[in-house]
């Protein structure tokens, strides 16, 4: 199997509303930054994968056609991928497979969403099966609240533990020049913030952002021109049925399957000790805690102790979301690719003020839906 590396990554400035750019201009910002980071031009790119959320997220159908001229991809193979919050990772996996299959040497993946121009809640409410799910389509928040409550009852997954996630990620976002939200909060601030769907409160929820991210993926031969490639040691994306009758309310089975597969690919037997930095896509603070367990960073039921110990702080032994995660910025169609780009830049030593010293192996997680689509990737500064 051909080795694949990330040789360039770029992001836009994320914001609640980017009035200064169109959707395609937003994507172009990220593409330009990624190509500059890679020391390449569009002439060096063999194929393009465009990633964005469901059509109504930004109210443009077939946006890949609109992007072709803006990013200079005319007469190149272009395909669009969408998979909710996991879209960027699904797009990266498609690009990896193009390279592994010998169809391309370099693939550009660009992910974006301009949520200020779409109908987000309407879109989420119509994602569900029209017979079984539409009548209960209260959005992901209602399901997330039920999920959190199930963990509270059985694992002691407390409101305070989730509040610590918010405090950590907001503090980290202060160091990230791309972040949308930059403010420090306390556990008390989170606990006293406006209730939305108990136990979820306002400061347990990330913002809605306009933003984009792009990465350049390269074959081993093409990566020889790069001084600091981030090698993809393992990548996987798994799903389960939306209406799975026996779905666990404690842990996402697709996440645990994806993690096991990726760890086998990457030669990881102890992720807590073998990974230097972790980026996870936390749609709500409670989910980050469950990801600690699903990724094997702590035993089942150990997430509250892990966050309380300080281990996941930026200066802890297993830093999680040094970028600020979704609490810093949440352009949904781009969020997963941002997580991948962040760990790639960490192992390349290019993460700026939130760089983890001597980071060599990075782990990331992302997914769509509330638990039924989950993916994992491991990137490293050396090939496996």
SERO-4910 file (N, C-alpha, C, O; in steps of 0.05 Angstrom, whole numbers):
BEGIN
 pado doro    nc1    nc2    nc3   cac1   cac2   cac3    cc1    cc2    cc3    oc1    oc2    oc3
  Unk    A     17    -24      0      0      0      0     18     25      0     36     27     16
  Unk    A     12     44    -18     28     68    -20     26     86      5      4     89     16
  Unk    A     48     96     14     48    115     37     37    142     27     42    150      4
  Unk    A     22    156     45     10    182     38     17    201     60     17    194     84
  Unk    A     24    226     52     31    246     72     16    272     67      6    277     45
  Unk    A     12    287     88      2    315     86     26    333     84     43    333    102
  Unk    A     28    348     62     51    365     57     44    395     59     62    412     56
  Unk    A     19    401     62     11    429     64    -17    431     77    -34    413     73
  Unk    A    -21    452     93    -47    456    106    -52    486    109    -33    501    114
  Unk    A    -77    494    107    -83    522    111   -112    526    120   -129    509    114
  Unk    A   -117    547    135   -143    554    145   -149    583    139   -131    599    135
  Unk    A   -175    589    140   -183    618    139   -185    628    167   -183    613    187
  Unk    A   -189    654    169   -199    665    194   -228    658    197   -244    664    179
  Unk    A   -235    645    219   -263    636    223   -278    658    238   -267    673    254
  Unk    A   -304    661    231   -320    682    244   -349    674    243   -357    656    228
  Unk    A   -365    688    259   -394    683    259   -406    690    232   -424    676    222
  Unk    A   -395    710    219   -405    718    193   -383    732    178   -373    753    185
  Unk    A   -374    719    156   -353    731    139   -367    746    116   -370    735     94
  Unk    A   -375    770    121   -388    786    101   -369    795     79   -378    804     58
  Unk    A   -343    793     84   -324    804     66   -318    786     42   -305    794     23
  Unk    A   -328    761     43   -322    741     22   -347    725     15   -365    722     31
  Unk    A   -348    716    -10   -368    696    -19   -359    669     -9   -338    666      2
  Unk    A   -376    649    -14   -369    622     -6   -344    612    -21   -326    600     -9
  Unk    A   -343    617    -47   -320    608    -62   -294    623    -54   -272    611    -55
  Unk    A   -297    648    -47   -274    664    -39   -263    653    -12   -239    653     -7
  Unk    A   -282    644      5   -274    633     30   -257    607     26   -236    604     38
  Unk    A   -267    590      8   -252    566      1   -225    572    -11   -205    559     -5
  Unk    A   -225    592    -28   -200    600    -42   -179    609    -21   -155    603    -25
  Unk    A   -187    623      0   -169    631     21   -154    607     32   -129    608     34
  Unk    A   -169    586     38   -157    563     50   -139    548     30   -117    539     37
  Unk    A   -148    546      5   -132    533    -16   -105    548    -20    -84    535    -21
  Unk    A   -107    574    -22    -82    590    -26    -63    586     -3    -39    583     -8
  Unk    A    -73    586     21    -56    582     45    -43    554     45    -19    552     51
  Unk    A    -59    534     38    -48    506     38    -27    502     17     -6    490     22
  Unk    A    -32    513     -7    -12    511    -29     14    526    -22     36    516    -27
  Unk    A     11    549    -10     35    564     -1     50    548     20     75    547     19
  Unk    A     36    536     39     48    520     60     63    496     48     84    488     58
  Unk    A     52    485     26     65    462     13     87    470     -7    102    453    -16
  Unk    A     88    496    -14    107    504    -34    100    495    -62    117    489    -78
  Unk    A     73    494    -67     63    483    -93     44    503   -105     36    523    -93
  Unk    A     36    497   -130     14    512   -143     -7    493   -152     -3    468   -150
  Unk    A    -29    503   -162    -50    485   -172    -41    468   -195    -52    447   -200
  Unk    A    -21    477   -210    -10    460   -231      2    434   -221      3    415   -236
  Unk    A     10    434   -196     21    409   -184      0    390   -174      7    367   -166
  Unk    A    -25    398   -173    -47    382   -162    -60    366   -184    -67    376   -205
  Unk    A    -63    340   -178    -75    321   -198   -105    319   -195   -119    313   -215
  Unk    A   -116    323   -171   -144    318   -166   -153    335   -142   -136    343   -125
  Unk    A   -179    342   -141   -189    359   -120   -214    345   -108   -231    335   -122
  Unk    A   -215    345    -81   -239    336    -66   -250    360    -52   -237    373    -36
  Unk    A   -275    366    -58   -289    389    -45   -308    377    -23   -323    359    -28
  Unk    A   -306    389      1   -322    379     23   -339    402     35   -328    423     40
  Unk    A   -364    397     38   -381    416     51   -405    402     63   -411    379     56
  Unk    A   -419    415     81   -442    403     94   -465    399     75   -463    405     51
  Unk    A   -488    388     86   -511    385     69   -518    411     54   -512    433     64
  Unk    A   -531    409     32   -537    432     14   -548    456     29   -539    478     24
  Unk    A   -567    451     46   -580    474     60   -563    488     80   -569    510     89
  Unk    A   -540    475     88   -522    489    107   -513    516     96   -511    535    110
  Unk    A   -508    517     69   -499    541     57   -517    550     33   -511    569     20
  Unk    A   -538    534     29   -559    542      9   -548    543    -20   -558    559    -35
  Unk    A   -529    526    -26   -519    524    -54   -517    495    -62   -504    479    -49
  Unk    A   -531    488    -84   -531    461    -94   -507    457   -112   -499    475   -127
  Unk    A   -494    434   -111   -471    427   -127   -449    449   -125   -441    460   -145
  Unk    A   -440    455   -101   -420    477    -98   -394    470   -111   -378    489   -117
  Unk    A   -388    445   -115   -363    437   -128   -360    450   -155   -337    458   -163
  Unk    A   -382    453   -170   -380    466   -196   -373    496   -194   -359    507   -210
  Unk    A   -384    508   -173   -379    536   -168   -350    542   -160   -339    563   -166
  Unk    A   -338    522   -146   -311    526   -136   -289    523   -157   -267    533   -154
  Unk    A   -295    509   -179   -275    501   -198   -259    526   -208   -234    526   -207
  Unk    A   -272    546   -217   -259    570   -227   -244    585   -205   -222    594   -208
  Unk    A   -257    586   -182   -246    602   -160   -220    592   -149   -202    607   -142
  Unk    A   -217    565   -149   -192    554   -138   -173    545   -160   -152    533   -154
  Unk    A   -180    550   -185   -162    543   -207   -161    514   -214   -141    503   -223
  Unk    A   -184    500   -211   -185    471   -215   -198    464   -242   -205    440   -246
  Unk    A   -200    482   -260   -212    476   -286   -197    454   -300   -173    454   -302
  Unk    A   -212    435   -311   -203    411   -325   -187    392   -308   -172    375   -318
  Unk    A   -191    394   -282   -180    373   -263   -203    356   -253   -226    366   -252
  Unk    A   -197    331   -245   -218    315   -232   -227    328   -206   -211    335   -189
  Unk    A   -253    332   -203   -264    345   -179   -288    328   -170   -305    321   -186
  Unk    A   -288    322   -144   -311    307   -133   -318    320   -107   -301    331    -92
  Unk    A   -344    319   -100   -353    330    -74   -361    308    -55   -372    287    -63
  Unk    A   -354    312    -30   -361    293     -8   -376    308     13   -369    331     20
  Unk    A   -397    296     24   -411    308     46   -419    286     66   -429    265     58
  Unk    A   -414    291     91   -421    271    112   -424    285    139   -413    277    159
  Unk    A   -440    307    139   -445    322    164   -419    331    176   -401    341    162
  Unk    A   -417    329    202   -393    339    216   -368    324    209   -346    335    214
  Unk    A   -370    300    199   -346    285    191   -337    289    162   -320    275    153
  Unk    A   -350    308    148   -345    312    120   -316    315    113   -306    302     94
  Unk    A   -301    331    127   -273    336    120   -256    311    122   -238    307    106
  Unk    A   -261    294    142   -246    269    145   -254    249    123   -237    236    113
  Unk    A   -280    248    117   -289    231     95   -276    239     69   -268    222     53
  Unk    A   -273    265     65   -260    276     40   -231    269     40   -220    262     19
  Unk    A   -218    271     63   -189    264     64   -185    234     59   -166    226     45
  Unk    A   -203    217     69   -201    189     63   -205    183     34   -191    166     23
  Unk    A   -223    197     20   -227    194     -8   -201    202    -23   -193    188    -42
  Unk    A   -188    223    -14   -163    231    -27   -141    211    -22   -125    205    -40
  Unk    A   -139    201      2   -119    180      9   -122    156    -10   -103    145    -20
  Unk    A   -147    148    -14   -152    125    -31   -145    130    -60   -137    112    -74
  Unk    A   -149    155    -69   -141    162    -96   -111    158   -100   -101    147   -120
  Unk    A    -96    167    -80    -66    164    -81    -58    135    -78    -41    126    -93
  Unk    A    -69    121    -58    -62     93    -54    -69     76    -79    -55     57    -85
  Unk    A    -90     84    -92    -98     69   -116    -82     76   -141    -86     63   -162
  Unk    A    -65     95   -139    -48    102   -162    -62    121   -182    -51    125   -204
  Unk    A    -84    133   -174    -98    151   -192    -88    180   -191    -93    196   -209
  Unk    A    -73    186   -170    -62    213   -168    -37    213   -150    -33    195   -134
  Unk    A    -20    233   -155      4    236   -138     -1    257   -116      9    254    -94
  Unk    A    -15    278   -123    -22    299   -103    -52    305   -106    -62    310   -128
  Unk    A    -65    306    -83    -94    313    -82    -98    336    -63    -88    335    -40
  Unk    A   -113    356    -72   -121    378    -55   -148    372    -43   -167    366    -58
  Unk    A   -151    374    -17   -177    371     -4   -184    398      8   -169    409     24
  Unk    A   -207    409      1   -216    435     12   -244    431     24   -262    420     11
  Unk    A   -247    440     48   -272    437     63   -281    465     73   -264    480     82
  Unk    A   -306    470     71   -316    496     80   -345    495     87   -359    476     79
  Unk    A   -354    515    101   -383    520    104   -386    550    111   -370    561    126
  Unk    A   -406    562     99   -413    590    105   -441    589    116   -461    595    103
  Unk    A   -442    581    142   -467    575    155   -485    599    158   -509    597    162
  Unk    A   -473    623    157   -489    648    160   -508    652    136   -526    668    138
  Unk    A   -504    637    114   -520    641     91   -540    618     86   -554    618     66
  Unk    A   -541    599    104   -558    576    100   -581    574    120   -587    593    135
  Unk    A   -593    551    121   -616    546    139   -608    521    156   -618    499    151
  Unk    A   -591    525    176   -578    503    190   -599    486    204   -599    461    200
  Unk    A   -616    497    221   -634    481    236   -654    466    218   -661    443    223
  Unk    A   -664    480    198   -682    467    179   -668    443    166   -680    422    162
  Unk    A   -643    447    158   -628    426    146   -625    402    164   -629    379    156
  Unk    A   -617    407    189   -614    385    209   -640    371    213   -640    346    215
  Unk    A   -662    385    215   -687    372    220   -697    355    197   -713    337    201
  Unk    A   -687    360    173   -695    344    150   -674    323    142   -676    311    121
  Unk    A   -655    318    159   -635    297    154   -646    270    160   -635    249    152
  Unk    A   -668    269    176   -677    243    186   -697    229    168   -709    242    150
  Unk    A   -699    204    172   -718    188    157   -746    200    159   -755    206    182
  Unk    A   -760    204    137   -785    219    138   -807    204    154   -826    217    163
  Unk    A   -805    178    157   -826    163    171   -818    159    200   -833    165    219
  Unk    A   -793    149    205   -785    141    232   -773    164    248   -775    165    272
  Unk    A   -760    183    234   -745    203    249   -755    232    248   -749    247    266
  Unk    A   -770    239    227   -776    267    222   -794    279    245   -790    302    252
  Unk    A   -812    263    255   -829    273    277   -814    280    302   -823    295    319
  Unk    A   -790    267    305   -775    271    329   -750    288    324   -731    288    340
  Unk    A   -749    301    301   -725    315    292   -722    342    307   -726    363    297
  Unk    A   -714    339    332   -709    363    349   -680    372    346   -672    390    361
  Unk    A   -666    361    327   -638    368    323   -620    351    341   -630    335    357
  Unk    A   -594    353    337   -576    336    351   -576    342    381   -569    324    397
  Unk    A   -583    366    389   -581    373    418   -598    355    435   -589    347    457
  Unk    A   -622    348    427   -639    331    443   -628    303    447   -628    292    469
  Unk    A   -616    292    425   -604    266    428   -579    268    445   -573    250    460
  Unk    A   -563    289    441   -539    293    457   -545    295    487   -531    284    503
  Unk    A   -567    308    493   -575    311    522   -582    283    533   -575    277    556
  Unk    A   -596    267    517   -603    240    527   -578    223    530   -576    208    549
  Unk    A   -560    226    512   -534    211    513   -519    219    538   -509    201    552
  Unk    A   -517    244    543   -503    254    566   -516    244    592   -502    235    610
  Unk    A   -542    245    593   -556    237    617   -552    207    622   -549    198    645
  Unk    A   -551    191    601   -546    162    604   -518    158    616   -515    140    633
  Unk    A   -499    174    608   -472    171    619   -470    181    647   -455    171    664
  Unk    A   -485    202    653   -486    212    680   -496    191    700   -485    187    721
  Unk    A   -517    178    691   -530    158    709   -512    134    714   -512    123    736
  Unk    A   -497    125    693   -482    100    695   -453    103    701   -440     85    712
  Unk    A   -441    126    692   -412    129    694   -403    153    710   -379    159    712
  Unk    A   -422    168    722   -414    192    736   -403    214    719   -386    229    728
  Unk    A   -413    215    695   -405    235    675   -419    261    682   -442    266    672
  Unk    A   -407    278    699   -421    300    711   -421    326    694   -406    328    675
  Unk    A   -439    344    702   -440    370    689   -413    385    694   -404    399    675
  Unk    A   -402    382    717   -377    396    723   -354    386    706   -337    401    697
  Unk    A   -353    360    701   -332    348    684   -334    359    656   -313    366    644
  Unk    A   -358    361    645   -362    372    618   -355    402    618   -344    412    599
  Unk    A   -361    416    640   -354    445    642   -324    448    640   -314    468    629
  Unk    A   -308    429    651   -279    431    650   -269    430    621   -249    442    614
  Unk    A   -284    415    604   -277    413    575   -280    441    563   -263    450    548
  Unk    A   -302    454    569   -308    481    558   -286    500    567   -276    516    551
  Unk    A   -279    499    593   -259    517    603   -232    513    589   -219    532    580
  Unk    A   -224    488    586   -199    481    573   -198    490    544   -179    503    535
  Unk    A   -219    484    529   -219    490    500   -221    520    495   -209    530    476
  Unk    A   -237    534    511   -238    563    508   -211    576    513   -203    594    499
  Unk    A   -198    566    534   -171    577    540   -151    572    518   -136    589    510
  Unk    A   -152    547    507   -134    541    485   -139    558    460   -120    566    446
  Unk    A   -164    564    455   -172    579    431   -160    607    432   -156    620    411
  Unk    A   -153    617    455   -141    644    458   -114    644    444   -104    666    436
  Unk    A   -101    621    441    -75    619    428    -76    614    398    -56    615    384
  Unk    A   -100    610    388   -104    602    360   -112    626    343   -134    637    347
  Unk    A    -95    635    324   -102    659    308   -126    655    290   -138    675    281
  Unk    A   -134    630    284   -157    626    267   -184    624    282   -205    624    269
  Unk    A   -183    623    308   -207    617    324   -228    640    321   -221    663    319
  Unk    A   -252    632    322   -275    650    321   -281    662    348   -285    686    351
  Unk    A   -283    644    368   -290    652    396   -264    653    412   -249    634    414
  Unk    A   -259    676    424   -235    679    441   -243    692    467   -245    717    469
  Unk    A   -249    676    487   -255    686    513   -249    665    534   -252    641    529
  Unk    A   -241    673    557   -236    654    579   -261    651    595   -274    671    602
  Unk    A   -267    626    603   -291    621    619   -282    603    642   -262    590    641
  Unk    A   -298    604    664   -293    587    687   -314    565    688   -334    566    674
  Unk    A   -309    546    706   -329    525    710   -355    537    719   -377    528    711
  Unk    A   -353    557    736   -378    570    746   -393    584    723   -417    584    723
  Unk    A   -378    596    705   -390    609    682   -406    589    666   -429    594    658
  Unk    A   -394    566    661   -408    545    646   -432    535    660   -454    533    649
  Unk    A   -429    529    686   -452    518    701   -475    538    703   -498    530    705
  Unk    A   -469    564    703   -490    584    706   -499    595    680   -517    613    679
  Unk    A   -489    585    657   -498    595    631   -526    585    625   -535    566    638
  Unk    A   -538    597    606   -567    592    600   -572    563    594   -559    552    576
  Unk    A   -591    550    607   -599    522    600   -611    521    573   -628    538    566
  Unk    A   -603    500    557   -614    497    531   -631    471    529   -654    472    521
  Unk    A   -619    449    536   -633    423    537   -618    407    558   -598    394    552
  Unk    A   -628    408    583   -613    397    606   -603    369    600   -618    352    590
  Unk    A   -577    364    607   -559    381    621   -542    400    604   -522    411    614
  Unk    A   -549    403    578   -533    421    561   -540    450    566   -563    457    567
  Unk    A   -519    466    569   -521    494    574   -507    510    552   -492    498    536
  Unk    A   -511    535    551   -500    551    528   -470    548    524   -461    545    502
  Unk    A   -455    548    546   -426    546    544   -416    517    541   -392    513    540
  Unk    A   -434    498    538   -427    471    530   -428    467    500   -421    446    490
  Unk    A   -437    488    486   -443    486    457   -423    504    442   -419    527    449
  Unk    A   -411    493    420   -393    510    404   -408    530    388   -433    528    385
  Unk    A   -394    550    377   -407    570    360   -415    558    333   -408    536    326
  Unk    A   -428    574    317   -433    568    289   -416    588    273   -417    612    277
  Unk    A   -399    577    255   -379    594    242   -379    592    212   -389    573    200
  Unk    A   -369    614    200   -362    613    171   -332    608    170   -316    621    184
  Unk    A   -323    588    154   -295    583    153   -288    561    134   -306    546    124
  Unk    A   -262    558    128   -253    537    109   -226    527    117   -211    540    132
  Unk    A   -219    503    107   -193    491    112   -186    475     87   -203    465     73
  Unk    A   -160    473     82   -151    457     59   -125    443     67   -109    453     82
  Unk    A   -121    419     56    -96    404     59    -87    393     32   -104    388     15
  Unk    A    -61    389     29    -50    377      6    -39    350     14    -22    348     31
  Unk    A    -50    329      1    -41    301      7    -23    292    -16    -28    299    -40
  Unk    A     -2    277    -10     18    270    -30     27    241    -27     27    230     -5
  Unk    A     34    230    -50     46    203    -49     74    205    -38     85    227    -35
  Unk    A     85    182    -32    113    181    -20    133    194    -40    150    209    -32
  Unk    A    131    187    -65    149    198    -85    147    228    -87    167    242    -88
  Unk    A    122    238    -89    118    266    -92    125    281    -66    132    305    -67
  Unk    A    123    268    -43    129    281    -18    159    285    -13    167    299      6
  Unk    A    176    273    -30    205    276    -27    213    306    -29    234    313    -19
  Unk    A    197    321    -42    204    350    -45    196    366    -20    204    389    -18
  Unk    A    182    353     -1    173    367     23    193    362     45    202    339     49
  Unk    A    200    383     60    220    380     82    208    368    107    223    356    123
  Unk    A    182    370    110    170    361    135    142    349    131    123    360    142
  Unk    A    139    327    117    113    315    113    102    303    138    117    294    156
  Unk    A     76    303    141     62    289    163     50    264    151     31    265    135
  Unk    A     60    241    158     52    216    146     27    205    158     24    204    183
  Unk    A      8    197    141    -17    185    151    -11    156    157     -8    139    139
  Unk    A     -9    149    183     -3    122    192    -28    104    191    -26     80    188
  Unk    A    -52    117    194    -77    102    194   -100    121    191    -99    143    203
  Unk    A   -121    112    177   -145    129    174   -169    110    169   -166     92    153
  Unk    A   -191    116    181   -215     99    178   -240    115    185   -239    134    200
  Unk    A   -262    107    173   -288    121    177   -310    100    177   -314     87    156
  Unk    A   -325     97    199   -345     76    201   -372     87    207   -375    110    217
  Unk    A   -393     71    202   -420     80    206   -437     58    217   -430     35    217
  Unk    A   -461     66    228   -481     47    235   -508     58    226   -510     81    218
  Unk    A   -529     42    227   -555     51    218   -566     74    236   -561     74    260
  Unk    A   -579     93    223   -590    115    238   -610    106    259   -611    118    281
  Unk    A   -625     85    253   -645     76    272   -638     49    285   -656     32    289
  Unk    A   -612     45    291   -603     20    303   -617     16    329   -614     31    348
  Unk    A   -633     -6    331   -649    -11    355   -632    -17    380   -640    -10    402
  Unk    A   -609    -29    375   -592    -37    398   -568    -18    402   -548    -26    414
  Unk    A   -570      6    392   -548     26    394   -542     31    424   -560     35    440
  Unk    A   -517     32    430   -508     39    457   -513     68    463   -507     85    445
  Unk    A   -523     75    486   -525    103    495   -501    111    511   -500    133    523
  Unk    A   -481     93    512   -457     99    529   -433    105    511   -417    123    518
  Unk    A   -430     91    488   -407     95    472   -414     90    443   -431     72    437
  Unk    A   -402    105    424   -406    102    396   -391     78    386   -366     78    386
  Unk    A   -405     57    376   -391     33    366   -374     39    342   -352     29    339
  Unk    A   -384     56    322   -367     62    300   -340     75    308   -320     71    295
  Unk    A   -341     91    330   -316    103    339   -296     82    349   -273     83    342
  Unk    A   -306     64    365   -288     44    376   -277     26    354   -254     18    355
  Unk    A   -293     19    334   -284      2    312   -263     17    296   -242      6    289
  Unk    A   -269     43    289   -250     59    274   -223     62    289   -202     59    277
  Unk    A   -225     67    315   -200     70    331   -184     44    330   -159     45    327
  Unk    A   -197     22    334   -182     -4    334   -169     -9    307   -146    -18    307
  Unk    A   -183     -3    286   -172     -8    259   -147     11    254   -127      2    244
  Unk    A   -150     36    261   -129     55    257   -105     49    274    -82     50    265
  Unk    A   -109     41    299    -87     34    317    -72     10    306    -47      9    308
  Unk    A    -86     -9    294    -73    -32    283    -56    -23    259    -33    -33    255
  Unk    A    -67     -5    242    -52      5    219    -27     20    228     -6     17    215
  Unk    A    -29     35    249     -8     53    258     11     40    278     31     52    285
  Unk    A      5     16    287     22      3    307     20     16    334     39     16    350
  Unk    A     -4     26    340    -10     38    366    -22     18    385    -43      7    379
  Unk    A     -9     13    407    -20     -6    427    -29      9    453    -44     -2    468
  Unk    A    -18     33    457    -24     49    481    -27     78    472     -7     93    475
  Unk    A    -50     86    463    -53    113    452    -47    135    472    -36    156    465
  Unk    A    -52    131    497    -46    151    518    -16    157    519     -8    179    523
  Unk    A      0    136    515     29    139    517     43    144    490     64    157    489
  Unk    A     31    133    469     44    135    443     36    159    426     50    166    407
  Unk    A     15    172    434      6    197    419     14    221    435     12    222    460
  Unk    A     24    241    421     34    266    434     12    288    435     14    305    453
  Unk    A     -7    287    417    -27    308    415    -52    296    403    -51    278    386
  Unk    A    -75    306    412   -101    296    402   -119    319    395   -120    339    409
  Unk    A   -133    317    373   -154    336    365   -180    321    361   -180    302    345
  Unk    A   -201    329    375   -227    315    371   -248    336    364   -245    360    371
  Unk    A   -268    327    350   -290    345    342   -312    342    363   -327    323    362
  Unk    A   -314    362    380   -333    360    402   -358    377    396   -357    401    401
  Unk    A   -380    366    386   -404    381    381   -416    392    406   -430    412    406
  Unk    A   -412    378    429   -419    387    455   -397    378    474   -384    358    468
  Unk    A   -394    392    497   -372    385    515   -373    356    524   -352    343    527
  Unk    A   -397    346    528   -400    318    538   -388    298    519   -379    277    527
  Unk    A   -388    304    493   -378    285    473   -348    282    476   -337    261    472
  Unk    A   -334    304    482   -305    302    484   -298    281    506   -280    265    503
  Unk    A   -313    282    528   -308    262    549   -312    234    539   -296    216    546
  Unk    A   -334    229    524   -338    202    514   -317    194    494   -311    170    492
  Unk    A   -306    213    480   -285    206    460   -259    198    475   -245    181    465
  Unk    A   -253    209    498   -230    200    514   -232    169    517   -212    155    514
  Unk    A   -256    160    524   -259    131    529   -260    115    503   -247     94    501
  Unk    A   -274    125    482   -276    111    457   -249    109    443   -244     89    429
  Unk    A   -232    128    447   -205    128    435   -185    113    452   -162    109    444
  Unk    A   -193    104    476   -175     88    493   -155    106    508   -134     95    516
  Unk    A   -161    131    511   -143    148    527   -146    144    557   -129    151    573
  Unk    A   -168    131    564   -174    124    592   -193    100    591   -206     96    570
  Unk    A   -196     85    613   -215     63    613   -244     73    612   -249     96    619
  Unk    A   -263     56    605   -291     63    606   -299     74    633   -293     62    654
  Unk    A   -312     97    634   -319    110    659   -297    127    671   -301    138    692
  Unk    A   -274    129    657   -252    144    668   -249    173    658   -230    186    665
  Unk    A   -267    182    642   -264    208    629   -265    231    649   -249    250    646
  Unk    A   -282    230    668   -284    252    688   -258    254    704   -249    276    709
  Unk    A   -247    231    711   -221    232    725   -199    242    708   -181    256    717
  Unk    A   -199    235    682   -178    245    663   -179    275    660   -158    287    662
  Unk    A   -202    287    656   -204    316    653   -197    329    679   -184    350    679
  Unk    A   -205    318    702   -199    330    728   -169    329    734   -159    347    748
  Unk    A   -155    309    724   -127    306    730   -109    327    716    -86    331    724
  Unk    A   -120    341    696   -104    360    681    -88    348    658    -73    362    645
  Unk    A    -91    321    654    -75    308    633    -81    318    605    -63    317    588
  Unk    A   -106    327    600   -113    336    573   -109    366    568   -116    376    547
  Unk    A    -98    380    588    -91    408    585    -68    411    565    -55    391    558
  Unk    A    -64    435    555    -44    439    534    -16    432    544      2    425    528
  Unk    A    -11    433    571     14    425    582     13    398    596     31    391    612
  Unk    A     -9    383    592    -12    357    604      2    335    588     15    341    568
  Unk    A      0    310    597     15    289    583      1    279    558     13    265    542
  Unk    A    -25    286    555    -39    278    530    -57    302    523    -82    301    527
  Unk    A    -46    324    512    -62    348    506    -84    342    486    -79    330    465
  Unk    A   -108    350    492   -131    347    474   -141    374    466   -148    391    483
  Unk    A   -143    378    440   -153    403    428   -137    428    437   -148    447    447
  Unk    A   -110    427    432    -95    451    438   -103    475    420    -97    498    426
  Unk    A   -117    469    398   -126    490    380   -151    504    391   -159    526    382
  Unk    A   -164    492    411   -189    502    421   -213    485    411   -235    488    421
  Unk    A   -207    467    392   -229    450    382   -252    465    371   -249    488    361
  Unk    A   -275    453    372   -299    466    361   -307    491    378   -321    508    368
  Unk    A   -299    492    403   -305    515    419   -293    540    408   -302    562    413
  Unk    A   -271    537    393   -258    560    381   -270    568    355   -273    592    348
  Unk    A   -278    548    339   -290    553    313   -305    528    304   -295    505    309
  Unk    A   -327    531    290   -343    508    283   -357    512    256   -382    513    254
  Unk    A   -342    515    234   -354    514    207   -359    485    199   -340    472    189
  Unk    A   -382    474    204   -387    446    206   -375    429    184   -362    409    189
  Unk    A   -379    437    159   -368    421    137   -338    420    137   -326    402    124
  Unk    A   -324    439    150   -295    440    150   -283    430    176   -259    426    178
  Unk    A   -300    426    197   -290    421    224   -272    396    225   -251    397    238
  Unk    A   -280    375    212   -264    350    213   -237    354    200   -217    344    210
  Unk    A   -237    368    177   -211    372    163   -193    390    180   -169    388    180
  Unk    A   -205    409    195   -189    426    213   -175    409    234   -152    413    240
  Unk    A   -190    389    245   -177    371    265   -153    357    252   -133    354    265
  Unk    A   -156    347    228   -134    333    214   -111    352    208    -88    346    213
  Unk    A   -118    376    199    -97    396    193    -82    404    218    -58    408    217
  Unk    A    -97    407    240    -84    415    265    -63    394    274    -41    401    282
  Unk    A    -70    368    274    -51    348    283    -28    346    263     -5    341    271
  Unk    A    -33    350    237    -12    350    218      8    372    223     32    368    223
  Unk    A     -2    396    228     15    419    234     30    415    260     53    425    263
  Unk    A     18    401    279     32    396    304     57    378    300     78    385    309
  Unk    A     53    356    285     76    338    281     97    350    261    119    341    260
  Unk    A     88    370    246    107    384    228    121    407    242    138    420    231
  Unk    A    112    413    267    124    435    282    115    462    273    129    482    276
  Unk    A     91    464    261     81    489    249     55    498    262     39    512    249
  Unk    A     50    491    287     25    498    300     25    525    315      6    532    328
  Unk    A     47    540    313     47    567    324     46    567    354     59    551    368
  Unk    A     30    586    365     29    590    394     17    566    409     22    564    433
  Unk    A      3    549    396     -8    526    410      7    500    403     -4    478    406
  Unk    A     32    503    394     49    480    388     55    464    413     63    476    433
  Unk    A     52    438    411     60    420    433     90    413    428     97    402    407
  Unk    A    107    418    447    136    413    443    142    384    436    131    366    449
  Unk    A    158    380    416    167    354    408    145    335    400    148    310    403
  Unk    A    123    345    390    101    328    380    110    312    356    119    324    336
  Unk    A    107    286    357    115    269    335     92    252    324     92    245    301
  Unk    A     73    246    341     50    229    334     24    243    342     21    250    365
  Unk    A      6    247    323    -19    261    328    -43    243    322    -42    227    303
  Unk    A    -63    245    339    -88    229    337   -111    248    333   -113    268    347
  Unk    A   -129    242    314   -153    259    311   -178    242    308   -176    219    299
  Unk    A   -201    254    315   -227    241    313   -247    260    302   -245    284    309
  Unk    A   -266    251    286   -287    268    277   -310    250    268   -307    226    264
  Unk    A   -334    262    264   -356    245    255   -381    262    249   -382    285    257
  Unk    A   -400    249    236   -425    262    230   -448    248    245   -445    226    255
  Unk    A   -470    262    247   -492    251    263   -485    252    293   -464    263    300
  Unk    A   -503    243    309   -497    245    338   -479    223    348   -465    227    368
  Unk    A   -479    200    335   -461    178    343   -456    158    321   -440    140    324
  Unk    A   -471    161    299   -472    138    279   -451    140    257   -449    121    242
  Unk    A   -435    162    255   -414    163    235   -389    173    250   -389    195    261
  Unk    A   -368    157    251   -344    165    266   -319    156    252   -318    134    241
  Unk    A   -299    174    252   -274    167    239   -250    175    256   -253    192    274
  Unk    A   -227    163    251   -203    167    266   -179    168    247   -180    154    226
  Unk    A   -159    183    253   -134    182    238   -110    187    256   -112    200    277
  Unk    A    -88    174    249    -62    179    263    -43    189    243    -39    177    221
  Unk    A    -30    211    249     -9    222    232     17    225    248     16    228    272
  Unk    A     40    223    234     65    223    248     87    236    231     84    238    207
  Unk    A    108    245    244    129    258    230    147    239    215    163    247    198
  Unk    A    145    213    221    159    192    206    140    171    196    119    167    208
  Unk    A    148    157    175    130    136    165    129    112    184    148    108    199
  Unk    A    107     98    184    104     74    200    119     51    189    119     29    201
***
